[in-house]
Amino acid sequence: MHQQPKASHFIDGQYIEDTAGEAFDVIYPATGEVIAKLHAATPAIINQALDAAKRAQKDWAAMTGTERGRVLRRAADIMRERNHDLSVLETYDTGKPYQETSVADATSGADALEYFGGLAGSLTGEHIQLGEDFVYSRREALGVCVGIGAWNYPTQIACWKGAPALACGNAMVFKPSETTPLSALKVAEILMEAGAPAGIYNVVQGLGAVGASLVTDPRVDKVSLTGSVPTGKKVYAAAAAGMKHVTMELGGKSPLVIFDDADLENAVSGAILGNFYSTGQVCSNGTRVFVQKGIKDAFLKRMSERLGGVVMGDPQDPDTNFGPMVSENQRDIVEGYIAKGVEEGARITFGGKRVDRDGFFIEPTVFADVTDDMTIAREEIFGPVLSVLDFDTEEEVLRRANDTEFGLAAGVFTADLTRAHRMVAGFEAGTCYINTYNLAPVEAPFGGMKMSGVGRENSKAAIDHYSQVKGVYVAMTDVEAPF
C-alpha cells in the first residue's frame, strides 16, 4: 500500500481519519494491486467538513478578490513545481500513462488556479444611472459549494470546480470518485500551503451515500457534479428540492463528422484524440465518427496503421502511450459493448480483445459498418471503442449527428470553412470543434446541452455559476407615494 495518504479526509486544514466509515481499496489499474485503503466519510466527518466550510467562508469572501487570487496563483505555482510527483500519483490513481498525466492533468489544474486567480480581482458589479437616482450591483459569493468528481481526471476536476468557487469567495467541500480518491487530497494540501484559510477547501471520501448527504444538506448552496447522466438526474433532483445552484457536466455520445475534403492525417489524429486518449475514458469523446463515403476506406486503413503505434505497458514508463481501463468493472462493461456490437452486425477492423497481462488492459477497438440504431452508436461506452458510420450529404449527417439525447460535444473536419461554421451552428452540443478535437483550455467554456448537462465550467462563464448578483437601488430625491 505504497500510496497510502496520511488519512482519508482533509478537513479544516488537516488530515482527518474516522475508521468507523466503510473501508474501500484503491486499486492500481495497471496491476490490480491494492495501493491504499481509505474510509468513507461518516455523518460526523460530513458534519465536520460542512461546519468548517460554513465557518471559513464568510472571512474568505470578505477578503479582496486580489487577495484571494494571490492564493490561487501561488497554488498554481506550487502545482507546477510538483508536476512530476503529482503526475506519478495521478497515474497510480487512474492508470493513465505518465506520458499523458505529466502534460494534461496537474498542468491543467494549475491552469485553472492561475486563470481564476487572475480573474478574482476583476469580479465587480456595475453602475446604472437612472436620472438622479442610480442602481449598483454587487457580485457576491453563493456560500458553501459541493463538488462531486469523476474518476477520469481527478486532479483536473478538483481544480476546475475549486478554482472558480474560491475565486468568487465560496468555500468548497469536494468528494472525489471512490475509484480515484488520492489526487484531490494533494490539491487541498497545496491550497493550504499557498495560504488558503483552514476550511476553505475540504476533501471527504466515500461512495454515493456520502454524495447524497452532501447534496441534500441545508448548509450547501451550490452543487457541481461531473458524472453520468443517471447520476446527474438524481443529484439535480436532490439539489432542486433545496433550490440549490447547480452545474451538471454529464456524459455524451458525441459526433465527429469527417468530410471527404478533410486532411486525412489530421482527421485520423482528431479521431484518435476523441476516442483513445485516456483509454477512451473522456466524457466529450467523439465516439460516433461519421465519415463521408468517399474517404471512408482510406480513413479506416490509416486508422489501423496509426493504431499500430500504440505502446501498451507500464503506465509509469514515459514511452507507454496507452494505459488500462480504470477498473475491472469498467473493462467488463466495455467488453460487453464490444460483444454487443459484433452481435448486432458491426465489423471490427482493429482490436476488440482483452490484453493478456496484469491489470485492466483492453485493445483500442474500431468498428465499421455501424448504423444509427446499434447499441454502440446510441449508448455511452466510456472506453476505447470507435464506431465509424458513413454518410452522403451535409444535411443528412447533421440530422443524424443530432439524433441523440446527449449534447456535450461535436466536431467537424473539412477544408470548407463555410461548411464547418454551418455545421457547428447546427450541432446541438455545447462544446464544438473545427479541424481538431477534445482540447479543453481553461479560457474556453466547457459544458453540454440536452441530457449532457446544465451550466458551464471554465472561462468567464463559470463565474456566473459560482456567484450571484445583488441589485441596489439608490434614491437621490424625495420619495413619492400615492397617499
N, C-alpha and C positions, 0 to 999 in steps of 0.2 A: 504494500500500500504506500508506494513511494511518492504519491501526490496528495497525501492527507493534509488538509488545511488545519490551522490551529483550532478551529471549531467550525460548526456547520453554519452559523449565522454571524452577521456583522451588524450590530445594533448600537446606536448611541456612541459611535466612535470606537467600539471594541468588539472583539470576537466573543461570542456567547454560545454556550452549549446547553442543551437540555436533552439528556439521553432518554427521557420519557417519551420523546417523539419517535414515530415509526422509523426504524433504520432502513436505509437503502444503499445499495452498492453503486459505485461509479466504475463503469467498465471501459477499458481502453479498447476501442473498436478494432484496432489492428491486430490484437492478440486474444481478446476475450478475457484478459486478466482483470481482477479487481484492483484498482489503483487507489481507491479511497472509500471510506464508509461514512455516510452522513446521516443526520437525523432530521426528519420533517419537523416543522415548527409546531409546537403545542399551542393551545389557546393562550397560555401565559407568554410565550415568545411573541406571538402575533400582537398581543396587547402591549407588550413592552416596545415593540417596534413602532406601532402606531402612536403610542403616547410620546415616544422620543421625537418622532417626526412632527407631531402636532405642537409640541413644546418649542422645538427649534425653529419652526417655520416663520413665526412672527418676527423674530430678531433678524433672520436671514433676509426676509422681504424688506425690512426697514433699512438694510444697507443700500448704498447706491448701486446702480447697475454696473458702474465701473468697478466697484469693489468686488461684486460677485463675479464679474467677468475675469478679473485678475486671478481669482482662484481657479476658474475653469481653464484658463490659459496655462497656468502653472501645471495643472494636472495633465494637460496635453503634452507639455514638455517632458514631464516625468515618464509618461506613457511611451513617448518616442525613444527616450533614453533606454528604456527597458524592453524595447520591442522584441529582442531575441528571446528573453525569458518568458514574456507574455505569449509569444508565438509558440514556443515549445509547450507551454501549458495548454494553449488552445488546441494544439494538435493532440495532446493526450485527452483532452475533454471531448473533442469531436471526431478524431480520426482523420481530419483533413490534412493533406500534406503540408509540411513546413514550407515548402516552396510556395504554397498559397497563403498560409496564415501569416507568413512573415511580411507579406505585402498588402494583404486585404482585410485583416481583422483588427488587431490593435491599432494599426495605422489609420483605419477608417474611424475607429473610436476616438482617436486623438484628433482627427479632423473635425469631428462633431463638437468635441470640447472646445477646440480653438475657435471654430466658426461661431458657435453660440456665445462663447466668452467674448468674442469681438462685438456681437450684436447687443449684449446685455446693457451697455451704457446708452444705447440709442433707443431704448424702448420707452417712448414718451407718448403723451396724449396730443390733442390738438386744440386750437383756439378757434371758435366760430363767432364772429361778430354779428350781432342782431340789433342794428341801430345802436342805441346807447348801451343796451344790455349785451351780454355775451354768454356763451356756453364754453366750458372747457371740459375735456375728458381726461380721465386718469386710467392708465393701463395698470391693472392690479393682478397679483397672483391669485390662483384658484385656491391654494391651500395645500393639502396633502394629496399627492399623486401616487397611485399604484401602477407599477409597470409589471407586466407578465411577459416573460421572454420565451422564445422558441429555441430549439436545440441546435439550429444550423449555424447561427452567428452569435454566440453568447456574449462575447466582448462587445461587438459592434452594437447589438441591440441594447445592452445595458447602457451604452453611451448615447445612442440615438434617442432613447427615452429620457435618460437622466440629464443630458446637456441642456435641451430647451426648457425642461421643467425647472432646473436650478437657475438658469439664466433669468427666468421670469419671476423668481423669488419663491418658488414652491419647495417643499420637501418631498423626497421620494422614498417609497418602500418598494423594492424590486424583488420579484420572485423569479429566479431563473427556472428553466426547464429542469426537472429532476434528472433528465438524461445527461445534461451538461451543466452541472452546478458550480464548477470551480472558478471559472474566469471572472464572474461578476464580483466575487469576493475581493479580487485584486483591484477592480475598478473602485470599490468602496475604500480600500486601503489607500489608494493613490489620491483620491479626492481629499481624504483626511490629511494626508501628508502635505497636500497643496494648500491647506488652510481652511477647508470647509468645516464649519462648526459641527460638533458631535450631534448626530440625529438628523442631519440634512439628507444623507444618503444611506439607507439601511438595506441589507440583503437578508431575506428569510428564505429558507428552503422548504420544499415539500411538493406534494402531488396536487391533484385537482381540488381536494378539500381545503387546502391552505389557500389556494387562489380564490375559492368561493368565499371563504371567511373574510379575506381582504376586500373583495369587490362589494360585499354587502354591508361592510362596517360603516356606521354613520359618520365616523371621523374622516372618511375618504371623500374627496371632492372630485377626483378625476381618475379614470381607468384607461390605461393604454395597453392593448394586447397585440402581440404578434403570434399568430397561430392558425389553426384550421378553421374552415367555415363552420362546422358543427360546434366547435368550442366557442367561436366568436358569437354565434347566435345565443348561446347560453349566457355568456358574460355580458353581452349587450343588453339582454333582457333583465338580468340581475341589476346591472348598473342603472337602467332606466327606471326601475322601481324606486330607486333613491334619487332620481333626477340628477344623476352624476354626469359630468362631461365625459366623453369617450373618444378614443381613437382606436379604430379596428384595422389592423393590417393583416389581411387574411390570405387565403390560398388563391390559386389561379390555374387555368388551363389555357395559357396564353398562345395566340397565333403568331407565327413568324412567317411572313409572306415573301417569297423569293421569285421575282420576275425573271424572264429568260434573258433580259438585257443586263442583269446584275453581274458584277465582278464575281466570278465563281469562287476564287480563293477567299475573298472577303466574306462571301455568303456562307461558305463552309466554316470559316472561323467564327462567324456570328452564331451559327447553329451549335458549334462546339461549346461556346461560352454560354449559350442558352439552354444547354441540355446536360453537359458533362462536368462543368466546373462544380466544385464541392460535391462530386459524385452525384450530380443531379439534384441535390437537396437544397434547392433555391425556389422560393415561392413564386418569383416572377418568371421562371423559366418558360421559354417559347417551345413548348413540347409538341404543339401541333405545327409542323413545318409544312406549309403549303408551297409546293414547288411547281412553277409553270411547266407544262408538259415538254416544251422544247429543251429544257435544261435538266429535266429530272434524272435521266440516266447518267449524265455527266456528274451531277451532284452526288448521287449515290456512290458512284465509282470513286470520286475524290474523297468523300467522307470516309469510306473504308480504308483508303490509303492513309489518310491523316490519322485515323484511329490506330493504325499500326504503330504510331509513335507514342502510344500510352506506355508509361513506365509505372507498373504497379509493384509496390513493395513497402518497406518500412517507411511510414509517413514522416519520420524524423530525418530521413535521408534527403538532403536537398535535391537529389536527382529524381526522386519519386514525384510524379505529377498526377497520380490518380489513387485516391485512398479508398478505404472501406466505407460501407454504409455505417451510420451512426450506432446501430444496434442490430442484434439478431432479429428482433421483431420487424424492424424496418426492412431488412433484407428479405424476410419471408413475405412481406407484403408486396415488394417489388417482383419477386419470383412468381407470386400469384397472378400479378398483372401480365407478366410475360407469357405465362401459360394461357391466360385468357385471350391474349392477342393471337396466339397461334391457333387456339380453338376456334376463334371467330373468323379466321381466314387471312390474317395478315402474314406477311412474309419477312422472316428475319434475314437481313443482309449483312449483319455484323453482330457478333457477341451473343448474348442471351443466356449465358451459363454462369453458374456459381464457380468461383475460383478455388482450386484445391490447395488451400493454405489456411493457417490460423487466421482468426478474425472474420469479419463480416464482409468479405470481398465479393463483388459480382462484376461481370464484364460490362463495359458500356454496350448498349444494345440499340440497334437501328431496325425499325420496322418499315417496310414498303408495302404498297397496295393497301393502305389503311383507308377506310371510309368513315364518313362523319358519324355514323351510328355505332361504331365499335366502342367497346368499353374503354380501350386505351386512348381513344380520341375524346372521350367525354369526362372521365374522372381524373382527378389529380393523383398522380402516382408517387411523386416526390422521390424519384430515384433516376438513375442514368438510362432512361428509356426515351428515345426519339421516334416520333411517328411521322412518316412522310406521306402527305396527301397531295395529289396533283390537281391542277385546275387549268381552265382555258382563259377566262376573261377577268378583268379587274372587278367588274360588277358582281360576278359570281363569287369570287374569292372574298370580297368584303362581306357579302351576306353570310357566307359560311363561317368566316372568322368570328363574326359577332353572334353566331348561333350557339351561345353558351351562357350559363348562369353567372360565369365568372367575368371579371373585367379588370384584372390587375395590370397587365402589361400587354404590349403588342409591338411588333416590329415589321419593317419592310426593307428589302434590299432591291434597289433599282437604280439604273443610270438616269432615269427620267425624274428629276426632282419635282416637277409639277405634279406628276402622278404620286410621288412619295408624299407630298403635302396633302393631296386629296385623300390618300389612304389614311394618314394619321388623323385627319379631320373626321373621317368616317368611322375609325375604330372606336368601339365602346370600351375604352380602357383608360385608366388613369395615368399610366406611365408608358410613353411610346418612344420608339427608336427608329431612326432612319440611317441605314447603312452601318449599323453597329447593333450591339445587344448587351443588356444586363449591366451597363455601367450605372453606378448609383452615387454620384458625387454629393456631398452634403449640401452644396449650394442649390441643388435641384429638388423640387418637391417629389415625394415618392408616396404612392398610395393607389387605391383601386376604386372602381365603380361597381355597381350591381352587388353581387354577393361577395365581392373581394374586399369590401371594407368601407370604412367611413373615416373621413379626415385625411390629413397628410402629415407625413414625417419629413424632417429635414427642410431646409430653405427657410425663408422668412415666413412661409405659410404655417410652419409648425408653431410659431409664436402665438397665432390666433387660437391654437388648440391647447395652450398651456397658460392662457391669461384671459382676463375679462375686462371689458371697458365700462367704466362708470361715467355717466354724463352729469355735469353740474351746471345748472342754470343760475347765473348771477344777475340780479336786477340792480340797475343803477338809478332807477327812478321810483317814484311812489307807486304803490300797488293799487290798482283799480279793482273794485268789487261791485257786484250788482246791487248790494244793499249793505 
